[in-house]
Amino acid sequence: MLDSLPCRMDVFHPLTKERLMAFQLRKIDKPLGHEILGVDLRNLSDEDFEKIDAAYREYGVVVIRDQKLTPQDQLNFSRRFGALDRFVFDRFNMPENPEIFIVSNVIEEGRPIGMEDAGRYWHSDMWYVAKPPRGSFLYALEVPHDGSRPLGDTCFASTRYAYETLPEDLRQQVDSLQAVFSSKKYGEYVGHTEEKAKDNIYLKDVVKAREKIKDNTITHPLVRIHPITGKKCLHVVQGVISEIVGLPPAESEALVEKLVNHAIRPEAIYRHQWRVGDIVMWDNYSALHQANGDFKLPQRRLMHRTTLSAPLAA
């Protein structure tokens, strides 16, 4: 079984507010990602929206700082990119705005208000459905802190870069391969079991929600063609692929491990250090991501996520 690799502390430090004059696009020093400065998403012109949309399509991860969004503001911005999905684990969808999924470790009246253990393995979202969503937008309302730095960073790795940097012979091999993605294997990998949930207030709701997909398997190509850009992207998820179709088990397991480790090499990873008011947009086809769980109450984390539906061409 693959072990989760730690993200390096390669943190991008943006320009200060005092230097923001107008729309600016600044590259993050990694194989994916740009930061956009000088915009207010509540009052976004069509011209600036087109620039954000173009950056999102091309770069896979877009970071926008210093926003002050209500849930409706976030929905309005997100819907400019297309239709939104409601997250399958609807226990943590916002009741009054169910297209917003709550990610949080906060407990109120003895119950979690959001999903606390959200993606602490390298993955793309909703790999367990036939047409995964286009991407997600995560907005930070509360960020945990240890007194010296923020906690709960999110790491990203480019699957497009991973594919393009494979050795030629391996790239040709994986081009035609199919992989079986298993919810059962995932549950075993992350430890979401009924036994562990007995004394864990967060896992109780998660395990119950995952009953909907616990026996799911679905076959996806190991190389996806991005439905909008047409670029090839390596399609791997850590601890989830049970087999590669047509390969013996040992060979299949070794190849999956090799591909995942290639995709999440330290030099390929952008680690986002959150600040309140950040909104990070990632493309689900061209980026893997991993949350870091290096915090606990009373360090509070609260984020709102919207999810873009699969493109019609997907």
ABEGO torsion letter per residue (X at the ends): XBBBBBBBBBBBBBBBAAABABBBBBBBBBABEBBBBGBBAABBBAAAAAAAAAAAAAAGBBBBBGBBBBAAAAAAAAAAAEBBBBBABAAABBAABAABBBBBABBBGGBBABBABBGABBBBBGAABABBBAEBBBBBABBBBAGABBBGBBBBBBAAAAAAABBAAAAAAAAABBBBBBAAAAAAAAGBBAAAAAABAAAAAAAAAAAAAAABBBBBBABBBBAAAGBBBBBBBBGABABBBGBBAAAAAAAAAAAAAAAABAAABBBBBBBBGBBBBBBAAABBBBBBAABBOABBBBBBBBBBBBBAAX
